[in-house]
């Protein structure tokens, strides 16, 4: 399949990150800024910038974008964090030669769109977790104080059941656990706008991520964007990793 750069748009969830890397990626982008004012000269020509309040982690950003552009999505949307590169490749053996680069991200996205990939997590790894998000590192002493939910489990099963009104499986395989992913438009639009409004309400009910609802979404994106393939009658016994 032949694609052009006009077929794909980056949606960037930014807080304080330097976004000059977007110039190297060279793809159309919308930046949602939840932090200090951006230097617009550092962004590529034509970049859109929208201000959002700093709440709900990137789930709030992505869901806000989906609802705003639901009827006008490009064929592919790449949802990425303000600095996705630490998650895109295994840690380099030589710290002076990082493996993940803006050019590498650009090539990866164009390769996926050329294959007409419906959904892809962009991180180099997948996670298998239970309904409390275990194993996780949310009690890492180095992260203490970064958000109100530090030290707590992740309500993956609870959030799943609130979203889908179905029993949660015992395990989940998270393919976009870092919040970086590519999604084809019909995978997004397979669920109605009301679904995303409900999802956004769940995030807004936990604006400071005190209950780690935003972290739960990181483990559920592949299910949210599974569209009609989501097995609503699946028994809650095995891992769910669509």
TORSETOR-846740 format. One line per 3 residues: number of its first residue (from 1); their letters; for each residue x, y, z of N, C-alpha, C, O. Coordinates in steps of 0.2 Angstrom, whole numbers. Atoms other than C-alpha are relative to their C-alpha. Layout:
BEGIN
NUM> A> X,Y,Z,X,Y,Z,X,Y,Z,X,Y,Z ~ ...
END
This chain:
BEGIN
1> XXX> 4,-6,0,0,0,0,4,6,0,9,6,4 ~ -3,-6,0,6,17,-4,-3,6,4,-9,7,4 ~ 3,-5,-4,4,31,9,5,6,-1,10,6,-3
4> XXX> -4,-6,0,10,49,10,0,3,7,-4,1,11 ~ 0,-3,-7,14,60,25,-6,3,1,-7,4,7 ~ 7,-3,-1,-3,68,23,-5,-5,3,-10,-3,6
7> XXX> 5,6,-2,-11,51,28,1,-1,8,-3,-4,11 ~ -2,1,-7,-3,52,46,1,7,3,4,12,1 ~ 0,-6,-4,-4,65,60,3,-3,7,0,-7,10
10> XXX> -2,1,-7,6,65,76,-4,4,5,-5,10,4 ~ 3,-3,-5,-3,69,92,4,0,6,6,-6,9 ~ -5,-1,-5,9,75,105,-2,2,7,-5,8,7
13> XXX> 2,-2,-7,6,75,124,6,3,3,10,-1,5 ~ -6,-3,-2,18,88,130,-1,3,7,-6,6,8 ~ 0,-4,-7,22,95,148,6,5,0,5,11,-1
16> XXX> -6,-5,0,40,102,149,5,-2,-6,10,1,-6 ~ -5,3,4,49,92,135,1,5,-6,-3,9,-8 ~ -2,-4,6,59,100,121,-3,-4,-6,-1,-10,-7
19> XXX> 4,3,6,49,96,105,4,2,-7,1,1,-12 ~ -4,-1,7,63,101,92,0,-6,-4,2,-5,-10 ~ 0,6,4,63,83,87,-5,-1,-5,-4,-5,-10
22> XXX> 5,1,5,47,85,78,2,3,-7,-1,0,-12 ~ -2,-3,6,56,95,65,4,-6,-4,3,-6,-10 ~ -4,6,3,67,79,61,-5,-5,-2,-4,-8,-7
25> XXX> 5,5,2,52,68,61,-4,2,-7,-5,-2,-11 ~ 3,-2,6,44,79,48,-7,-2,-2,-8,-3,-8 ~ 7,2,2,26,74,49,-5,5,3,-3,8,8
28> XXX> 5,-5,-3,10,84,52,-1,-2,7,-1,-8,9 ~ 1,1,-8,7,86,71,-4,5,3,-5,11,1 ~ 4,-4,-5,-4,93,84,3,-1,7,4,-7,9
31> XXX> -3,0,-6,4,97,100,-5,3,6,-8,8,5 ~ 4,-2,-5,-6,98,116,4,1,6,8,-3,9 ~ -4,-2,-5,3,108,129,-3,1,6,-7,5,7
34> XXX> 3,-1,-7,0,106,147,6,3,5,5,3,11 ~ -5,-3,-4,16,115,153,2,7,-2,-3,10,-4 ~ -2,-7,2,26,131,150,-1,1,-7,-2,-3,-11
37> XXX> 1,-3,6,24,141,135,5,-3,-5,11,-3,-3 ~ -5,3,5,32,133,119,3,5,-4,0,11,-5 ~ -3,-4,5,45,141,108,-3,-2,-7,0,-8,-9
40> XXX> 3,2,6,35,140,92,5,-1,-6,4,-5,-10 ~ -5,0,5,50,143,82,4,-7,0,7,-9,-5 ~ -4,6,0,57,126,87,-5,-6,-3,-2,-11,-4
43> XXX> 4,5,2,42,117,80,0,0,-8,2,5,-11 ~ 0,0,8,40,112,61,-6,4,-2,-11,6,1 ~ 5,-4,3,30,123,50,-7,-4,-1,-7,-9,-2
46> XXX> 7,3,0,11,120,51,-2,-3,6,-7,-6,6 ~ 2,4,-6,12,112,68,-6,4,4,-5,10,4 ~ 5,-3,-4,-4,115,78,2,0,7,5,-5,9
49> XXX> -1,1,-7,-3,119,96,-6,2,4,-10,7,3 ~ 6,-1,-4,-17,118,109,2,-1,7,5,-5,9 ~ -2,0,-7,-16,122,127,-6,-4,4,-12,-4,2
52> XXX> 5,4,-4,-24,110,140,2,0,7,8,1,9 ~ -1,0,-7,-25,109,159,5,-6,1,4,-11,-2 ~ -4,5,-2,-12,98,167,-3,-5,4,-2,-5,10
55> XXX> 3,5,-4,-22,84,172,-1,-7,-4,-1,-6,-10 ~ 2,6,3,-27,66,168,6,-4,-4,4,-8,-8 ~ -5,3,4,-10,61,160,-1,0,-7,-5,4,-9
58> XXX> 1,-1,7,-9,58,142,-6,-3,-2,-9,-2,-8 ~ 6,3,2,-25,48,142,-5,6,-1,-9,6,-6 ~ 4,-6,0,-34,65,145,2,4,-7,-3,6,-10
61> XXX> -2,-3,6,-24,72,130,-3,-4,-6,-6,-1,-11 ~ 2,4,6,-28,58,118,-7,0,-1,-10,0,-6 ~ 7,0,1,-46,57,122,-3,6,-2,-8,7,-5
64> XXX> 2,-6,2,-48,75,121,0,1,-8,-4,4,-11 ~ -1,-1,8,-41,75,103,-5,-4,-4,-8,-2,-9 ~ 5,4,4,-52,60,98,-7,3,-1,-10,3,-6
67> XXX> 7,-3,0,-68,69,103,0,6,-4,-5,8,-7 ~ 0,-6,4,-62,85,95,0,-1,-8,-2,3,-12 ~ -1,1,7,-57,77,78,-4,-7,-2,-2,-9,-8
70> XXX> 3,7,1,-68,61,78,-2,0,-7,-1,-6,-10 ~ 2,1,7,-76,65,61,5,3,-5,3,3,-11 ~ -5,-2,5,-60,72,53,7,-3,1,12,1,0
73> XXX> -6,3,-2,-47,60,58,4,-2,-7,1,-4,-12 ~ -3,3,6,-33,56,45,0,-7,0,-2,-10,5 ~ 0,8,0,-30,38,40,3,-3,6,1,-8,9
76> XXX> -4,2,-6,-17,36,54,1,5,5,2,11,3 ~ -2,-4,-5,-14,44,70,5,-3,5,4,-9,7 ~ -6,3,-4,2,42,80,-1,4,7,0,10,7
79> XXX> 0,-3,-6,-1,46,98,7,-1,4,9,-7,5 ~ -7,1,-3,16,50,107,0,5,6,-3,10,6 ~ -1,-5,-6,22,58,123,5,5,-3,8,4,-8
82> XXX> -5,-5,2,33,73,123,7,-2,-1,11,1,-5 ~ -7,3,1,49,63,124,-1,-8,0,0,-11,5 ~ 1,7,0,45,45,118,6,-4,-1,5,-10,-1
85> XXX> -5,4,3,62,40,113,3,-5,5,6,-10,3 ~ -2,5,-4,67,31,129,-4,-6,0,-1,-11,2 ~ 4,6,0,53,19,126,0,-4,-6,-2,-9,-7
88> XXX> 0,2,7,56,16,108,5,-6,-2,4,-9,-7 ~ -5,5,2,71,5,108,3,-3,7,3,1,12 ~ -3,2,-6,80,-6,121,6,5,2,9,8,-2
91> XXX> -6,-5,-2,93,4,132,6,-2,-4,8,-7,-4 ~ -6,1,4,109,6,122,5,-2,4,6,-1,10 ~ -6,2,-4,124,-3,127,5,5,1,9,6,6
94> XXX> -4,-5,0,134,12,123,-4,7,1,-8,9,-4 ~ 4,-6,-1,126,28,131,1,5,-5,-3,10,-5 ~ -1,-5,5,134,39,118,-3,-1,-6,-3,3,-11
97> XXX> 3,2,7,125,30,104,-7,-2,1,-9,-8,1 ~ 7,2,-1,106,30,108,-3,-3,-6,-1,-1,-12 ~ 3,4,5,96,18,97,-6,3,-3,-7,3,-9
100> XXX> 6,-3,3,80,28,95,1,7,-2,4,11,2 ~ -1,-7,2,80,44,85,-6,2,-4,-10,-2,-5 ~ 5,-2,3,68,55,77,-1,-3,-7,-6,-4,-10
103> XXX> 1,3,6,72,48,60,-2,-7,0,-6,-9,-4 ~ 2,7,-1,70,31,66,-7,-1,1,-11,-5,-1 ~ 7,0,-2,53,35,73,-4,2,-7,-9,-2,-8
106> XXX> 3,-2,6,48,43,56,0,-6,-5,-5,-8,-8 ~ 0,6,5,54,27,46,-5,-5,3,-8,-9,-1 ~ 4,5,-3,45,16,59,-8,1,-2,-11,-3,-4
109> XXX> 7,-1,2,28,25,56,-1,-1,-7,-7,-3,-9 ~ 1,0,7,30,26,38,0,-8,-2,-4,-10,-7 ~ 0,7,2,34,7,37,-7,-3,3,-10,-7,-1
112> XXX> 6,3,-3,19,3,48,-6,2,-4,-11,-2,-6 ~ 6,-2,5,7,14,37,0,-3,-7,-5,-5,-10 ~ -1,3,7,14,6,21,-3,-7,1,-5,-10,-4
115> XXX> 2,7,-1,9,-11,28,-8,0,2,-11,-5,3 ~ 7,-1,-2,-9,-3,33,-1,-3,6,-6,-7,7 ~ 1,2,-7,-6,-8,51,-6,3,4,-6,9,4
118> XXX> 5,-3,-4,-22,-6,61,1,3,6,-1,8,9 ~ -2,-2,-7,-14,-4,78,7,-2,1,9,-8,0 ~ -7,2,-2,4,-4,84,2,4,6,2,10,6
121> XXX> -4,-4,-6,12,0,101,7,1,-3,10,-3,-6 ~ -7,-2,3,28,9,97,6,-2,5,12,-1,3 ~ -6,1,-5,38,4,113,3,-7,-3,0,-11,-6
124> XXX> -4,6,2,51,-10,111,-3,-6,4,0,-12,2 ~ 2,6,-4,42,-21,124,-8,0,1,-11,5,-1 ~ 7,0,-2,25,-27,129,0,-2,7,5,-5,10
127> XXX> 0,2,-7,19,-30,147,-6,-5,1,-11,-4,-2 ~ 5,5,-3,9,-44,155,-2,2,7,3,2,11 ~ 1,-2,-7,0,-39,170,-7,-3,2,-11,-5,-2
130> XXX> 7,3,-3,-15,-44,182,-4,6,0,-3,12,-2 ~ 5,-6,-1,-30,-33,186,2,6,4,-2,11,4 ~ -3,-5,-4,-20,-23,198,6,3,-3,10,7,0
133> XXX> -6,-3,3,-7,-19,185,7,-3,2,12,0,0 ~ -6,3,-2,6,-30,193,3,-5,-5,-1,-8,-8 ~ -5,-4,-4,20,-31,191,1,7,-3,0,8,-9
136> XXX> -1,-7,3,23,-12,190,6,3,5,8,0,10 ~ -5,-3,-4,36,0,197,-3,7,3,1,11,4 ~ 3,-6,-2,24,13,204,2,1,8,0,7,10
139> XXX> -3,-1,-6,32,11,221,7,1,0,11,1,5 ~ -7,-1,0,49,15,215,2,6,4,-1,11,3 ~ -1,-5,-4,57,26,228,3,6,-4,1,12,-2
142> XXX> -2,-6,4,65,37,214,-6,4,-3,-5,10,-5 ~ 6,-3,3,47,41,208,-4,3,6,-10,6,4 ~ 4,-2,-5,40,46,225,-1,7,0,3,11,-1
145> XXX> 1,-7,0,31,62,225,-2,3,-7,-4,9,-7 ~ 1,-3,7,29,64,206,-7,0,-1,-9,5,-5 ~ 7,-1,1,10,61,207,-3,-3,6,0,-7,10
148> XXX> 4,2,-6,-3,57,220,-1,-7,1,-2,-10,6 ~ 1,7,-1,-5,39,216,6,-4,1,6,-10,0 ~ -6,4,-1,13,34,219,-1,-5,6,-4,-3,11
151> XXX> 1,5,-5,14,18,229,-6,-4,-1,-6,-10,3 ~ 6,4,0,-3,12,224,0,-5,-6,4,-4,-11 ~ 1,4,6,-8,-2,212,-4,4,-6,-6,9,-5
154> XXX> 4,-3,6,-16,1,195,-6,-3,-1,-7,-9,-2 ~ 7,4,0,-35,-2,193,-1,-2,-7,-6,1,-10 ~ 1,2,7,-33,-10,176,-7,-4,-1,-11,-2,-5
157> XXX> 6,3,1,-48,-22,179,-6,4,2,-11,4,-2 ~ 6,-5,-1,-59,-9,187,-1,5,-5,-7,6,-7 ~ 1,-5,5,-56,3,173,-3,-4,-6,-7,-1,-10
160> XXX> 3,4,5,-59,-11,160,-8,-1,1,-11,0,-4 ~ 7,1,-1,-76,-15,168,-4,6,-1,-10,6,-3 ~ 4,-6,1,-81,3,169,-1,2,-7,-6,5,-9
163> XXX> 0,-2,8,-77,5,150,-5,-4,-4,-8,-2,-8 ~ 3,5,5,-84,-11,143,-6,-3,3,-10,-7,0 ~ 6,3,-3,-98,-16,156,1,-8,-1,-4,-11,-3
166> XXX> -1,7,1,-90,-34,155,5,-2,5,9,2,7 ~ -5,3,-5,-80,-45,167,7,1,-3,8,0,-9 ~ -7,-1,2,-62,-41,166,4,-7,0,2,-12,4
169> XXX> -4,6,0,-50,-55,162,5,0,5,6,5,9 ~ -5,0,-5,-37,-61,174,7,3,-1,10,6,3 ~ -7,-3,2,-22,-55,164,-2,4,-6,-6,3,-10
172> XXX> 0,-4,6,-19,-42,151,7,1,-3,12,0,1 ~ -6,-1,3,-6,-40,138,0,7,-3,-4,8,-8 ~ 0,-7,2,-2,-22,136,5,1,-6,11,1,-5
175> XXX> -4,-1,6,5,-18,118,2,8,-1,6,9,-5 ~ -1,-7,0,5,1,121,1,3,7,-2,8,9 ~ 0,-1,-7,10,2,139,4,7,2,3,9,7
178> XXX> -3,-6,-1,20,18,137,-4,6,-3,-2,12,-2 ~ 4,-6,2,6,28,129,3,2,-7,1,8,-9 ~ -2,-2,6,15,28,112,-3,-5,-5,-1,-11,-4
181> XXX> 4,5,5,5,20,97,-2,3,-6,-3,9,-7 ~ 3,-2,6,-1,21,80,-7,-3,-1,-7,-9,0 ~ 6,2,1,-19,19,76,-4,2,-6,-3,8,-8
184> XXX> 3,-2,6,-29,18,60,-7,3,2,-10,1,7 ~ 6,-4,-1,-44,29,59,-6,-4,2,-10,-3,6 ~ 7,4,-1,-58,16,58,1,-4,6,-5,-6,9
187> XXX> 0,3,-6,-51,7,73,-2,5,6,-5,3,11 ~ 2,-5,-5,-54,23,83,-8,1,-1,-11,1,4 ~ 7,-1,1,-71,26,75,-5,-6,0,-11,-6,0
190> XXX> 4,6,-2,-77,8,78,-4,1,6,-9,-3,7 ~ 4,-1,-6,-82,14,95,-3,7,-1,0,12,-4 ~ 4,-6,1,-95,28,96,3,6,4,7,5,9
193> XXX> -2,-6,-4,-91,46,102,-2,-1,8,2,1,12 ~ 2,0,-7,-101,42,118,5,-5,4,6,-3,10 ~ -5,5,-3,-88,28,122,6,5,3,8,4,8
196> XXX> -6,-4,-2,-74,41,122,-2,6,5,2,7,9 ~ 2,-5,-5,-84,54,132,0,-4,7,2,-1,12 ~ 0,4,-6,-87,40,145,7,-1,3,9,0,8
199> XXX> -7,1,-2,-68,36,145,3,7,3,6,6,8 ~ -3,-7,-3,-64,55,147,-3,1,7,1,4,11 ~ 3,-1,-6,-76,56,161,4,-4,6,5,-2,11
202> XXX> -4,4,-5,-67,42,170,7,3,2,9,3,8 ~ -7,-3,-1,-50,51,168,-1,6,4,2,7,9 ~ 2,-6,-4,-58,67,174,-2,-1,7,-1,4,11
205> XXX> 1,2,-7,-64,59,189,6,-1,5,5,-2,11 ~ -7,1,-4,-46,56,194,5,4,-3,10,2,-6 ~ -4,-5,4,-38,72,188,7,0,2,12,1,-3
208> XXX> -7,0,-2,-22,70,198,3,-7,0,9,-8,2 ~ -3,7,1,-20,52,194,1,-3,7,6,-7,8 ~ -1,2,-7,-22,49,213,-2,-8,1,1,-11,5
211> XXX> 2,7,0,-30,32,209,3,-4,-5,2,-10,-6 ~ -4,3,6,-19,28,194,-4,-2,-6,-3,-6,-9 ~ 4,1,5,-33,29,182,4,1,-7,3,-3,-12
214> XXX> -4,-1,6,-22,36,169,5,-5,-2,6,-7,-8 ~ -5,6,1,-9,22,171,-4,-6,-2,-2,-10,-6 ~ 4,5,2,-23,10,169,-2,0,-8,-2,-5,-11
217> XXX> 1,-1,7,-27,17,152,6,-2,-4,5,-5,-10 ~ -6,2,3,-9,14,147,0,-7,-2,3,-10,-7 ~ 1,8,1,-13,-5,149,-6,-2,-4,-7,-8,-5
220> XXX> 6,2,3,-29,-4,140,-1,3,-7,-6,1,-11 ~ 1,-3,7,-26,6,123,-1,-6,-5,-6,-4,-9 ~ 1,5,5,-25,-10,113,-7,-3,0,-9,-5,-5
223> XXX> 7,3,0,-42,-16,119,-5,6,-2,-9,4,-6 ~ 5,-6,2,-50,2,117,0,0,-8,-5,1,-11 ~ 0,-1,7,-44,2,99,0,-7,-4,2,-7,-10
226> XXX> 1,6,3,-48,-16,95,-6,0,-4,-7,-5,-9 ~ 6,0,4,-64,-11,87,-5,-6,1,-6,-8,6 ~ 4,5,0,-76,-24,82,3,-7,2,-1,-12,4
229> XXX> -4,6,-1,-63,-37,86,0,-2,8,1,-7,10 ~ 0,1,-7,-65,-35,105,-5,-6,2,-11,-5,0 ~ 4,6,-2,-72,-52,112,-4,2,6,-2,0,12
232> XXX> 4,-1,-5,-86,-46,123,-2,-6,4,-4,-6,10 ~ 2,6,-4,-91,-64,128,6,-4,2,5,-10,4 ~ -6,4,-2,-73,-69,132,0,-1,7,-2,3,11
235> XXX> 0,2,-7,-72,-78,148,6,3,4,11,4,1 ~ -5,-4,-4,-62,-69,162,5,-5,3,6,-5,9 ~ -5,5,-2,-49,-83,163,7,1,-3,12,-1,1
238> XXX> -7,-1,3,-35,-79,151,2,7,-1,-2,12,0 ~ -3,-6,1,-24,-65,146,-4,3,-6,-5,0,-11 ~ 3,-4,5,-32,-51,135,5,4,-3,7,9,0
241> XX> -5,-4,4,-20,-44,122,-1,0,-7,2,-4,-11 ~ 2,0,7,-28,-40,106,5,4,-4,3,5,-10
END
